[in-house]
Amino acid sequence: MTHNTPLSPRPLRHLSEIHRRVMTAAQLKSHGVATAEMNEQCRPGGPWQQLLPGVLLLHPGPPTGEERLHAALMYASRERTPGVPAQPNAGEEHAAPAYPEVMITGLAALTLHGFSAAPPLTALDTVDVLVPRMRRLRSAGCARILRTSALPTPRQVTGLPVAPVPRALADAVAELTDASAVRRLLTEAVRGGHCEPASVVRELNQAKLLGRPHVVDAVDSLLAEGRAIAEDRLYAMVHEHGLPDPVWNVDLRLPGGPHLGGLDAYWPEQAVAVELDTRAPRQEEDALWSEYARKRETLERLGITVVHITPKKLRDGTEQQAAVVRTALMAAADRDPAAYVVVLPR
């Protein structure tokens, strides 16, 4: 026996390197290693160590960040997968996941997603693991168990199931009290192109975190950052897709009459407007949506075509959104002339 490989009548060559270094007790038993032998190997000063209940590290010394991640996933999924986790073959698109119904979330997930504002894996005291609400499992050692009634679809990052960025952010923010740390994470999520502000705010709202002052302040900065990025993308869309230049960021008024509302872009000759829908999905914003709807109805009664574009559509489907605007501009010739409105800088 070596310090790294269990005594076994079954070879371990079929296992990945990480699964030769971290294994559950059930997996070791399936390879012929008795409980007494495991206890002997895990004695003080021995070659193995118990990293988590039922999960063994098959070498002395501290675990690597990768080993801690796999150990936490093994611990969280061991009741469902008593054998060795499935190793999908290359090219198998529908292979069974190695760790079903569990995933890394929180700061560890953000680190895996490439966030520079998240600490390195070796600096984290705990690894957050998301599991279904009905799982009978407690946090232990480096594994902190988080339950949810609606498990999101994980992303595969370096072969590990990882919560999507918005959910990972919400789980990380729930444990943070440092306002600057929260702001850095939320800003990087948007500035780095990981997700749109609306999806982040939706998760924070569902996690009931929007009542915390330092989170609210960070969300306000996030929304401002998201709007600035969306405005830049709208400007780039107009120029890269050869649309005629609009007037930017204007207010419309009836001559001598009331204010009609602000617009992000407006083509006066064609009476076509673009409005970025950057509302955050918070419960108290039903009134804001009503205001959006009233403004659109008022403008369309005056013969002005309003194109609503969300930041996500602008990011993921710029060409399609440009086609929508172009179609509205071309259709202007077939419409009745719009009412005269006064255009003012916003």
C-alpha positions as CSV (number, residue, x, y, z in Angstrom):
1,M,0.0,0.0,0.0
2,T,1.2,3.5,-0.7
3,H,0.2,6.6,1.1
4,N,-2.0,7.6,-1.7
5,T,-3.7,4.4,-2.9
6,P,-6.0,2.1,-0.8
7,L,-5.3,-1.6,-0.6
8,S,-7.9,-3.0,-3.0
9,P,-8.5,-6.0,-5.2
10,R,-10.1,-3.6,-7.7
11,P,-7.7,-1.2,-9.5
12,L,-8.4,2.6,-9.4
13,R,-6.9,3.4,-12.8
14,H,-10.4,4.1,-14.1
15,L,-10.9,6.9,-11.6
16,S,-9.9,10.5,-12.3
17,E,-6.9,11.8,-10.4
18,I,-9.0,13.8,-7.9
19,H,-11.0,10.7,-7.1
20,R,-7.9,8.8,-6.2
21,R,-7.2,11.5,-3.6
22,V,-10.7,12.1,-2.2
23,M,-13.1,9.2,-1.7
24,T,-16.1,8.4,0.5
25,A,-16.0,5.5,2.9
26,A,-18.7,3.7,0.8
27,Q,-16.5,4.1,-2.3
28,L,-13.5,2.6,-0.5
29,K,-15.6,-0.3,0.7
30,S,-16.6,-1.0,-2.9
31,H,-12.9,-1.3,-3.6
32,G,-12.4,-3.8,-0.9
33,V,-11.1,-1.6,1.9
34,A,-12.5,-2.6,5.3
35,T,-13.6,-0.1,7.9
36,A,-10.8,-1.2,10.2
37,E,-8.3,-0.5,7.5
38,M,-9.7,3.0,7.0
39,N,-9.5,3.7,10.7
40,E,-5.9,2.5,10.8
41,Q,-4.9,4.7,7.8
42,C,-6.7,7.7,9.4
43,R,-4.9,7.4,12.8
44,P,-3.1,10.5,14.1
45,G,0.0,10.9,12.0
46,G,-1.3,8.3,9.4
47,P,-1.2,8.6,5.7
48,W,-5.0,9.4,5.4
49,Q,-7.4,11.7,7.2
50,Q,-11.1,12.2,7.5
51,L,-11.9,15.4,5.8
52,L,-15.7,15.3,6.4
53,P,-18.0,12.7,7.9
54,G,-17.7,9.7,5.5
55,V,-15.2,11.4,3.2
56,L,-11.5,10.6,3.3
57,L,-8.5,12.4,2.0
58,L,-6.0,9.8,0.9
59,H,-2.8,11.7,1.6
60,P,-1.3,13.6,4.6
61,G,-1.2,17.4,4.8
62,P,-3.8,20.0,4.1
63,P,-6.3,19.5,1.2
64,T,-6.1,21.6,-1.9
65,G,-8.9,23.9,-2.9
66,E,-10.1,21.4,-5.5
67,E,-10.0,18.5,-3.0
68,R,-12.2,20.5,-0.6
69,L,-14.7,21.2,-3.3
70,H,-15.0,17.6,-4.3
71,A,-15.1,16.5,-0.7
72,A,-18.0,18.9,0.0
73,L,-19.9,17.6,-3.0
74,M,-19.2,14.0,-2.0
75,Y,-20.5,14.7,1.5
76,A,-23.6,16.4,0.2
77,S,-24.4,13.7,-2.3
78,R,-23.1,10.5,-0.7
79,E,-26.6,9.3,0.4
80,R,-27.7,9.3,-3.2
81,T,-24.5,8.1,-4.8
82,P,-22.9,5.4,-2.6
83,G,-20.6,4.2,-5.4
84,V,-17.9,6.1,-7.2
85,P,-19.3,9.3,-8.9
86,A,-20.0,8.8,-12.6
87,Q,-17.3,10.1,-14.9
88,P,-18.9,11.3,-18.1
89,N,-17.0,10.3,-21.2
90,A,-15.7,13.0,-23.5
91,G,-18.3,13.9,-26.0
92,E,-21.3,12.5,-24.0
93,E,-23.7,15.5,-24.0
94,H,-26.3,13.7,-21.9
95,A,-24.0,11.9,-19.4
96,A,-25.3,11.6,-15.9
97,P,-23.8,14.3,-13.6
98,A,-21.1,13.2,-11.2
99,Y,-23.0,14.9,-8.3
100,P,-26.7,14.8,-8.9
101,E,-28.9,17.4,-7.1
102,V,-26.1,19.2,-5.4
103,M,-24.0,22.2,-6.5
104,I,-21.3,24.6,-5.2
105,T,-22.7,28.1,-4.5
106,G,-21.8,31.2,-2.6
107,L,-18.2,32.6,-2.7
108,A,-16.7,29.3,-3.8
109,A,-19.0,29.3,-6.9
110,L,-18.1,32.9,-7.7
111,T,-14.4,32.1,-7.5
112,L,-15.0,29.2,-10.0
113,H,-17.0,31.6,-12.2
114,G,-13.8,33.7,-12.4
115,F,-14.7,36.6,-10.1
116,S,-11.6,38.6,-9.1
117,A,-13.5,40.1,-6.1
118,A,-14.1,36.6,-4.7
119,P,-11.3,35.1,-2.5
120,P,-9.2,32.2,-3.7
121,L,-10.5,28.7,-2.7
122,T,-7.7,28.2,-0.3
123,A,-8.7,31.3,1.7
124,L,-12.3,30.1,2.2
125,D,-13.1,28.5,5.6
126,T,-16.3,26.9,4.2
127,V,-17.6,25.7,0.9
128,D,-21.3,26.4,0.4
129,V,-23.3,23.5,-1.1
130,L,-26.9,23.9,-2.4
131,V,-29.1,20.9,-1.9
132,P,-32.9,20.2,-2.1
133,R,-34.9,21.3,0.9
134,M,-35.9,17.8,1.9
135,R,-32.4,16.4,2.2
136,R,-31.6,15.3,5.8
137,L,-28.1,16.7,6.0
138,R,-26.2,19.0,8.4
139,S,-23.3,21.3,7.8
140,A,-20.0,19.8,8.8
141,G,-16.4,20.8,8.7
142,C,-15.7,22.8,5.6
143,A,-19.1,22.0,4.0
144,R,-21.9,24.4,4.7
145,I,-25.3,23.0,3.6
146,L,-27.8,25.5,2.1
147,R,-31.3,24.2,1.3
148,T,-33.6,25.4,-1.4
149,S,-37.1,24.4,-2.5
150,A,-36.2,25.2,-6.2
151,L,-32.8,23.9,-7.2
152,P,-31.5,25.9,-10.2
153,T,-29.9,24.2,-13.2
154,P,-26.1,24.1,-12.4
155,R,-23.4,25.3,-14.7
156,Q,-20.5,22.9,-15.3
157,V,-17.3,24.7,-14.3
158,T,-14.0,22.6,-14.4
159,G,-16.2,19.5,-14.3
160,L,-18.0,20.7,-11.1
161,P,-21.7,21.6,-10.7
162,V,-21.8,25.3,-9.9
163,A,-24.8,27.5,-9.1
164,P,-25.6,30.2,-11.7
165,V,-24.0,33.5,-10.9
166,P,-27.2,35.3,-9.7
167,R,-28.0,32.5,-7.2
168,A,-24.3,32.2,-6.1
169,L,-24.3,36.0,-5.5
170,A,-27.4,35.8,-3.4
171,D,-26.0,33.0,-1.3
172,A,-22.7,34.9,-0.9
173,V,-24.3,38.2,0.0
174,A,-26.5,36.5,2.6
175,E,-23.3,35.8,4.6
176,L,-21.5,39.2,4.0
177,T,-21.8,42.2,6.2
178,D,-19.0,44.2,4.5
179,A,-20.8,46.8,2.3
180,S,-17.7,47.3,0.1
181,A,-17.3,43.6,-0.5
182,V,-21.0,43.3,-1.5
183,R,-20.7,46.2,-3.9
184,R,-17.5,44.8,-5.5
185,L,-19.2,41.4,-6.2
186,L,-22.4,42.9,-7.6
187,T,-20.5,45.4,-9.8
188,E,-18.2,42.7,-11.2
189,A,-21.2,40.5,-12.0
190,V,-22.6,43.2,-14.3
191,R,-19.3,44.8,-15.5
192,G,-17.8,41.4,-16.2
193,G,-20.8,40.4,-18.3
194,H,-21.7,37.5,-16.0
195,C,-25.4,38.4,-15.8
196,E,-27.9,41.3,-16.0
197,P,-28.8,43.4,-12.9
198,A,-32.4,42.3,-13.1
199,S,-31.5,38.6,-12.5
200,V,-29.3,39.5,-9.5
201,V,-32.0,41.7,-7.9
202,R,-34.6,39.0,-8.5
203,E,-32.5,36.5,-6.5
204,L,-31.7,39.0,-3.8
205,N,-35.4,39.7,-3.5
206,Q,-36.4,36.1,-3.3
207,A,-33.7,35.6,-0.6
208,K,-35.3,38.5,1.4
209,L,-32.0,40.4,1.4
210,L,-33.3,43.8,0.1
211,G,-34.2,44.9,3.6
212,R,-30.5,45.2,4.5
213,P,-29.2,48.7,4.1
214,H,-25.8,47.8,2.8
215,V,-27.4,45.5,0.2
216,V,-29.8,48.2,-0.9
217,D,-26.9,50.6,-1.4
218,A,-25.0,48.1,-3.4
219,V,-28.1,47.3,-5.5
220,D,-28.5,51.0,-6.3
221,S,-24.9,51.1,-7.6
222,L,-25.5,47.9,-9.5
223,L,-28.6,49.3,-11.3
224,A,-26.7,52.5,-12.2
225,E,-23.8,50.4,-13.5
226,G,-26.2,48.2,-15.5
227,R,-28.0,51.2,-17.1
228,A,-24.7,52.8,-18.1
229,I,-23.6,49.5,-19.8
230,A,-27.0,49.1,-21.5
231,E,-26.8,52.7,-22.8
232,D,-23.3,52.0,-24.2
233,R,-24.6,48.8,-25.9
234,L,-27.6,50.8,-27.4
235,Y,-25.2,53.4,-28.8
236,A,-23.0,50.7,-30.3
237,M,-26.0,48.9,-31.8
238,V,-27.1,52.0,-33.7
239,H,-23.7,52.6,-35.2
240,E,-22.6,49.1,-35.8
241,H,-25.8,48.1,-37.6
242,G,-26.0,51.3,-39.7
243,L,-29.1,52.8,-38.2
244,P,-29.7,56.5,-38.7
245,D,-28.5,58.7,-35.8
246,P,-31.3,59.4,-33.3
247,V,-31.3,62.2,-30.7
248,W,-30.1,60.7,-27.4
249,N,-31.6,60.9,-23.9
250,V,-34.4,63.3,-24.5
251,D,-37.7,64.4,-22.9
252,L,-40.9,64.8,-24.9
253,R,-43.6,67.4,-24.2
254,L,-46.7,68.6,-25.9
255,P,-46.4,72.2,-27.0
256,G,-47.5,74.2,-24.0
257,G,-48.7,71.0,-22.4
258,P,-47.6,68.2,-20.0
259,H,-44.4,66.3,-19.9
260,L,-44.7,63.0,-21.9
261,G,-41.7,61.2,-20.5
262,G,-38.0,60.5,-21.1
263,L,-36.6,58.3,-23.9
264,D,-33.2,56.8,-24.5
265,A,-33.2,57.4,-28.2
266,Y,-35.7,59.1,-30.5
267,W,-35.9,59.6,-34.3
268,P,-38.1,62.7,-34.7
269,E,-38.7,62.3,-38.5
270,Q,-40.0,58.8,-38.1
271,A,-41.6,59.3,-34.7
272,V,-39.8,56.1,-33.4
273,A,-38.6,55.9,-29.8
274,V,-36.4,53.4,-27.9
275,E,-36.7,52.9,-24.2
276,L,-34.4,50.7,-22.2
277,D,-36.4,48.7,-19.7
278,T,-33.9,48.6,-16.7
279,R,-36.5,48.1,-14.0
280,A,-35.4,45.9,-11.2
281,P,-37.8,43.0,-10.3
282,R,-38.7,44.2,-6.9
283,Q,-42.2,43.8,-5.5
284,E,-42.7,47.6,-4.9
285,E,-42.1,48.4,-8.6
286,D,-45.5,47.4,-9.8
287,A,-46.2,51.2,-9.8
288,L,-43.2,51.8,-12.0
289,W,-44.4,49.2,-14.5
290,S,-47.7,51.0,-14.6
291,E,-45.9,54.3,-15.3
292,Y,-44.0,52.6,-18.2
293,A,-47.3,51.3,-19.6
294,R,-49.1,54.6,-19.3
295,K,-46.2,56.5,-21.0
296,R,-46.1,54.0,-23.8
297,E,-49.9,54.2,-24.4
298,T,-49.8,58.0,-24.3
299,L,-47.0,58.2,-26.9
300,E,-48.6,55.6,-29.2
301,R,-51.9,57.5,-29.1
302,L,-49.9,60.4,-30.4
303,G,-48.6,58.3,-33.3
304,I,-45.1,57.6,-31.8
305,T,-43.9,54.0,-32.0
306,V,-42.1,52.9,-28.8
307,V,-39.7,50.0,-28.9
308,H,-38.9,48.6,-25.4
309,I,-35.5,46.8,-25.2
310,T,-34.2,45.0,-22.1
311,P,-30.5,45.0,-21.3
312,K,-30.4,41.2,-21.7
313,K,-31.9,41.3,-25.2
314,L,-29.5,44.0,-26.1
315,R,-26.6,41.9,-24.9
316,D,-27.6,38.6,-26.3
317,G,-29.5,39.6,-29.4
318,T,-28.1,42.9,-30.7
319,E,-28.7,42.1,-34.3
320,Q,-32.4,41.1,-33.7
321,Q,-33.0,44.3,-31.7
322,A,-31.4,46.4,-34.5
323,A,-33.8,44.7,-37.0
324,V,-36.8,45.6,-34.8
325,V,-35.8,49.2,-34.7
326,R,-35.0,49.3,-38.4
327,T,-38.5,47.8,-39.2
328,A,-40.2,50.4,-37.1
329,L,-38.2,53.2,-38.9
330,M,-39.1,51.8,-42.3
331,A,-42.8,51.4,-41.4
332,A,-43.0,55.1,-40.5
333,A,-43.8,56.1,-44.1
334,D,-47.0,54.0,-44.0
335,R,-48.3,55.5,-40.8
336,D,-50.3,58.6,-40.3
337,P,-48.1,61.6,-39.3
338,A,-47.5,61.7,-35.5
339,A,-48.6,64.7,-33.4
340,Y,-46.1,67.5,-33.0
341,V,-44.1,67.1,-29.9
342,V,-41.3,69.2,-28.3
343,V,-38.0,67.4,-27.9
344,L,-35.8,68.6,-25.0
345,P,-32.5,67.3,-23.7
346,R,-32.9,65.1,-20.6
